[in-house]
Amino acid sequence: ATADRGDAPDFTAKEIDEQPAAARRLLDGLLGRLADGRLLTDLGLARPDRVRLVACGTSRHAAEVVARVLAVEGGVPSRVVTASEADLAVPEPGTLTMALSQSGETADVLAALDRWDDPVLALTNAPRSSLARRADAVLGLGCGPEIGVAATKTFTAQVIAGVAVALAIASASGRLAPARLAALEQVLDGLPARLAASAALAAAPAAALADELADRPGAVFVSRGAGVPYAQEGALKLEELAYRWVEALPAGELKHGPIALLGPGTPVVVVGAEPRERLAVGIAEVTARGARTVLVGSGEDADLPVCLPAEEPPWGPLEAAVALQLFAREVTVRLGHEVDRPRNLAKSVTVE
Ligand code: G6P
């Protein structure tokens, strides 16, 4: 496929930039179809009692977000299954399997689906992929080609599409009140503008932080609750693009071992620290060891400022993902690595 990167220095930069527009297109097709689970009906799916989310890599982080929204808004039980570990997942009646794969060609995901007979909903950016053919229903991400090997716009799109499905299931199950759904749809509607604002706010600080931190051998990413998958995704971006050792974990787990890694200047990236009190103890522990905390959030003291809604939605600080993508890319550029084609990685892994 020929793709044009226009004025962008690399495809990854271009694709990071395209996220607000991709989010807008996707939301325009989804909002207004969530009440009473209309989206499910449109997809030809019955309301499930439980959900199994199957994915790898970045897509697995999106799956974690979706699982949380199902639980918080609908009380719907779900399980995130790492595709290559699917043999551990027992069949349960009334399950909908959601397979998240931007390429739709990941062999581990396709193989995992052979284990169960439940209906499969694919969330993919490739509507003609093997996964799309295998699935009973397909929700396309409509992001356009993603050339950079590290997923960027397909991650935010998977979160949005998955959250929409989760809210539709929650609404169909009668646990999500219409007024609450309407309020959440409004927060979703504002997401493209917040993604754009976050990219603008974070761009210069991400470059300055990269100047400061590019030569550090590793970094620890922490968050809490709904922010944890974004800490994991930010860490994965730095690992796959800049070849840095990373650790990503709930902030409360720091004290149970990983804090031993921290010394003077170790970068500790604190994601979506709102409300700040929830992370205060963890931050104090980190600063006491002389580590370099990098706060990603909408507070005035943020090192990597982003635009978050006033109240944290159940899908967490998705806007922070954009800032973390920018940071990982800036570090990679400083180190002279090829941004679009990191070593040892492939855009879609078609072997198990
Ligand atoms: C590869 C890529 C990752 C990606 C993973 C899953 O390992 O390098 O960036 O997250 O595959 O890809 P998928 O196409 O299934 O989302």
Residues whose N, C-alpha, C, O or C-beta is under 5 A from the ligand:
A	BS01	G6P	C56 G57 T58 S59 L100 S101 Q102 S103 G104 T106 V149 A150 A151 L345 A346 K347 V349
